[in-house]
Amino acid sequence: MYSESVRVNGMSMFLVLAFLFFIGSVSGWVLELFFRRFFSSANPERKWINPGFCTGPYLPIYGTGLCLLYLISSLENLNIIKNPVANKVVLFVLMAVCMTVIEYIAGVLALKVSKVRLWDYSGEWGNIQGIICPKFSFFWAVLGAVYYFLIHPHILTALKWLSENLAFSFLVGLFFGIFIVDAAHSTQILSKIKSFAEDNDVIVRYESIKAHIRSANERRKEKYHFFKPFHSELPLVNHLKEMLESFEKRSRKK
């Protein structure tokens, strides 16, 4: 399938992965934006809510995932499995497993380190700690197949062209500069939430806080800042106190 595709030889692998991280992070943000608006049970009012940990239009977990999908898709050239159908099935299963592992690691770190639940699959069948579940692992496999058939055959040519242009390096550098500043700002917000969660022995649902602040701002006729979902005239701790009873209690092992 890729005999006519452009190989990555001669390109900087760092620049390739950096650009893929950029594209994946932004595309994932758009995907999550529409999913949470129209399908998520955590948003019953069906309002536009900025998804993810950062305030900007990107989700790092999707950027990491796209880099991984690119590397996994490249394994097909090794021809480890001779049967082409079985080869693709194994490839998609591997994609789903790897993406699920990334999702689990990110979810566990958020829970254990920051005392925050970034997403909640507790209501889904077969879920593990509300972080991963078979249904969304299946969706990861579907996304992997979409990437493999519709994007991967063309992305190599695009990356080659971009890597040979100065604007490419500038774009990647600009993105990571903004991303690092945003991540630092978001970490400060997260540290406040973590302090509250530890003091009250709870796990804070990240998206629920955003939705609560939006509703509170609308009730007080305050302007809602889509890219500043935690911005409010009231301190963040006040909103957290208002939602205290709705947060899940932390389980302690004796």
Secondary structure, DSSP 4 states (H G I P E B T S, - for coil): --TTSPP-TTS-HHHHHHHHHHHHHHHHHHHHHHHHHHT-TT-TT------SSSSSS--HHHHHHHHHHHHHHHGGGG--SSSHHHHHHHHHHHHHHHHHHHHHHHHHHHHHHH-EES---TTSTT-BTTTB-HHHHHHHHHHHHHIIIIIHHHHHHHHHHHHTSHHHHHHHHHHHHHHHHHHHHHHHHHHHHHHHHHHHTEEEEHHHHHHHHHHHHHHTTPPP-TT-TT--SS-HHHHHHHTGGGSEEPP---
